[in-house]
């Protein structure tokens, strides 16, 4: 008789245990995904900032050097600053578009 109650209780416990395991796994996955999202978002902001700032500053520095060593009627500083800014914005757009493709690709696989 002791076997019969255990058999009747065991499937309920295993179903309950399975549900708890599934819920715990989902919760851990959500927490891990949220943490990755926060860090990847901060990293992306840094990447976008540096990808715009570095070419802009390099263009300005090169323009200052050209204007100082080879003076002329046109301002190379302003021209190269704008060119550096445009290159930086294009570079940032490239990285953001790449991340957007990865996020949407990941969403299609898991959703």
C-alpha positions in Angstrom: 0.0 0.0 0.0 2.9 2.4 0.6 3.8 2.1 -3.1 0.4 3.3 -4.3 0.4 6.7 -2.5 3.9 7.4 -3.7 3.0 6.6 -7.3 -0.1 8.9 -7.0 2.0 11.8 -5.5 5.1 11.4 -7.5 3.7 12.5 -10.9 2.2 15.6 -9.3 5.6 16.4 -7.6 7.5 15.8 -10.9 5.1 18.1 -12.8 5.3 20.7 -10.1 9.1 20.3 -10.0 9.3 20.6 -13.7 7.2 23.8 -13.7 9.4 25.3 -11.0 12.5 24.4 -13.0 11.1 25.9 -16.1 10.0 29.1 -14.3 13.5 29.4 -12.7 15.2 28.9 -16.0 13.0 31.6 -17.6 13.7 34.0 -14.8 17.5 33.4 -15.0 17.4 33.8 -18.8 15.5 37.1 -18.4 17.9 38.4 -15.8 20.9 37.4 -17.9 19.4 39.0 -21.0 18.6 42.2 -19.1 22.1 42.5 -17.8 23.5 41.8 -21.3 21.2 44.5 -22.7 22.3 47.1 -20.2 26.0 46.4 -20.7 25.7 46.2 -24.5 23.7 49.4 -24.5 26.4 51.2 -22.5 29.1 49.8 -24.7 27.2 50.8 -27.8 26.9 54.4 -26.5 30.7 54.5 -25.8 31.4 53.0 -29.2 29.2 55.5 -31.0 30.7 58.4 -29.1 34.3 57.4 -29.8 33.6 56.5 -33.4 32.3 60.1 -34.0 34.8 61.9 -31.7 38.0 60.3 -32.9 37.7 61.1 -36.6 36.4 64.6 -35.9 39.4 65.4 -33.6 41.9 63.8 -36.0 40.4 65.8 -38.9 40.6 69.0 -36.9 44.2 68.2 -35.8 45.3 67.5 -39.4 43.6 70.7 -40.5 45.3 72.8 -37.9 48.7 71.3 -38.9 48.0 72.0 -42.6 46.9 75.6 -41.9 49.9 76.2 -39.8 52.5 74.8 -42.2 50.8 75.6 -45.5 48.7 78.8 -45.0 46.2 79.5 -47.8 43.0 81.2 -48.5 40.9 78.2 -47.4 40.5 76.8 -43.8 41.7 73.2 -43.9 40.8 73.0 -40.2 37.1 73.6 -40.8 37.0 71.4 -44.0 38.8 68.4 -42.4 36.7 68.8 -39.2 33.5 68.5 -41.2 34.9 65.6 -43.2 36.0 63.9 -39.9 32.6 64.5 -38.4 30.8 63.0 -41.5 33.1 59.9 -41.5 32.5 59.5 -37.7 28.7 59.7 -38.2 28.9 57.2 -41.0 31.0 54.9 -38.8 28.5 55.2 -35.9 25.6 54.5 -38.2 27.3 51.4 -39.5 27.8 50.0 -35.9 24.3 50.9 -34.8 22.8 49.2 -38.0 24.9 46.1 -37.3 23.7 45.9 -33.7 20.1 46.4 -34.9 20.4 43.5 -37.3 21.9 41.3 -34.6 19.1 42.2 -32.1 16.3 41.5 -34.7 18.0 38.3 -35.8 18.2 37.1 -32.2 14.6 38.1 -31.5 13.4 36.0 -34.5 15.4 32.9 -33.3 14.1 33.0 -29.7 10.6 34.5 -30.2 
